[in-house]
Amino acid sequence: MGRENQTFVDEFLLLGLAQDAQTQILLFVLFFIIYVLTILGNLLIIILIFMDSQLHTPMYFFLRNLSFADLCLSNSIVPQVLSHFLAKRKTISFWGCVIQIIATLQIGCTECALLAVMSYDRYVAVCKPLHYSTIMTQQLCLQLALGSWASGLLVSLIDISVAFHLPYKGQNTVSHYFCEIPALLKVASADTYSTEMVIFALGIVILLAPVSLILISYWNIISTVIQMRSEEGRLKVFSTCGSHLVVVVLFYGSGIFNYMQPNTKTTKKRDKIISVFYTVVTPMLNPIIYSLRNKDVKGAFRKLAARMSFLHKK
């Protein structure tokens, strides 16, 4: 045992979401359906925005970035989870775990920034409509999108450097269904307090700071909408902004719950279920929420369907 404790692990054993074979089969089917819907839905959003010139606006430019991020997030987690549902031994190599954490943190933090940027875009559109085109220029939109991806990369690299600066010896059983830092720290062979404080501080920056910006933006939007005389205008604003708010609540709510609470030595089943929301469910819901509540997206879909039908008949 003493010799084993001196050996650095070369792989991690993931306990997954369930141990019962029948439950794992049911979860495989459920996750597979969610995965297919995620891929098809987000690809459809990207294609519609690319092909329809009426969707070549800042709002849909950021939505296309969000859909691409959702595709990347889903592909970095779900295929491995699906294979583990059918495997007797659920393992991931040490470096595979490192790569998965970098990918999921990079994309997750990027989505946090993108949602804040999208709220700012809606604030300018509603509160400063006459100056919208001069403020939300193509150059600014590109800078905001690149800044979102860059911030995600920076946070992920800092988190991964402090998490894997710790030694991992002997104990390699992780009570989770994918490599996530809070669960991984529980099997580290050293005191994790300083690492947890760094991750907590970064969580404040990448989670609570964007939430504050979103709240300020929507406070101003609501104040402006209340003063509108046109009921049709108010309904249009609430329809557009309502979609964004639903996504924000689902993504940030579950993310803040898991990353902004004190770390314990055990991973509760509740924590794993909550993480399913921001890693698996939200990427599927985003295209559904934006398409069902958005007339422009539905119009673009009808035009694409009509074009495909014409080509098929021809």
DADAQUI-V878282 format. One record per helix or strand. SS is the DSSP state (hx for helix, st for strand). FROM is the first residue (numbers start at 1). TO is the last residue. If there is no record, write none. Layout:
ss=SS from=FROM to=TO
ss=SS from=FROM to=TO
This chain:
ss=hx from=2 to=5
ss=st from=8 to=8
ss=st from=11 to=14
ss=hx from=21 to=51
ss=hx from=53 to=55
ss=hx from=58 to=85
ss=st from=91 to=93
ss=hx from=94 to=127
ss=hx from=129 to=135
ss=hx from=138 to=163
ss=st from=169 to=169
ss=st from=173 to=174
ss=hx from=181 to=187
ss=hx from=193 to=226
ss=hx from=231 to=259
ss=hx from=269 to=292
ss=hx from=295 to=313
